[in-house]
């Protein structure tokens, strides 16, 4: 398979349209169609399903997209490393971060890494842990930070920061304004939570199973901004770390209840365990771990470093 054909295929898959892909690639649509047709002929199967609004991937197309994304990114990184030569590491690194952790991590991480490795292009994407896990397994990102990941073959995990979790909601939402709440009280509290299999939702479900209670989940929301807007309107309560709710607590209408006994989520670095680890990736991981330790130990990030490195 030619790399050019794979890049054309990726563009069509990501944009869902031959015409939009040709515009982005700045080549003619027939040229894109010919390359896709060559791939389909070589693989002896259709890669796309055509419909009135564009195209969608077939099962074979989804497999090819997952494998080709990883292969092409590794190829690009190899070219950059070789071309970098004596100028030091060069290439691109892609990392996924949860929104709240990224708010503290990203600025310091970018500043420090760019200062030491100016020839490296950083790509940072944010999302809930369930989405991040999917991006990582599909090879769409090189490494990721997620909360309490499940062990998975082929990946290695490094604990970074342990963050305390609070129940958060509007002061006038119906709960007494004391400083704590117990897990056993959750059945009487209307909750707004991410949908499964989000990592924070998995942890909360585990708490309820251990305590033998049923959660009162009124709404599932998989967007951080919408979730915070709903809280401020008094439409329910959710669970957030201190870093996630820091700006909200400056508003007089938002309150945080500490759990008793205290509850924690652990932010963990996850990356592929097999294959050669490039100097560039190793340099980025070292910087990420150093930044996470420094932010937590200086109190900039309200978490406790658990990285033993």
Secondary structure, DSSP 8 states (H G I E B T S, - for coil): --HHHHHHHHHHHHHT-HHHHHHHHTS-HHHHHHHHHHHHHHHTS--EEEETTEEEE-HHHHHHHHHHHHHHHHHHHHHHHHHHGGG---EEEEEEE-HHHHHHHHHHHHHHHHHH-TTEEEEEEE--HHHHHHHHHTTSSSEEEEES----TTEEEEEEEEEEEEEEEETTSSS---SEE-GGGGGGS-EEE--TT-HHHHHHHHHHHHHT----EEEE---HHHHHHHHHTTS-BEEEEHHHHTTGGGSTTEEEEEEEEEEEEEEEEEEE-SS---HHHHHHHHHHHHHHHHHHHTTSSSSEE----
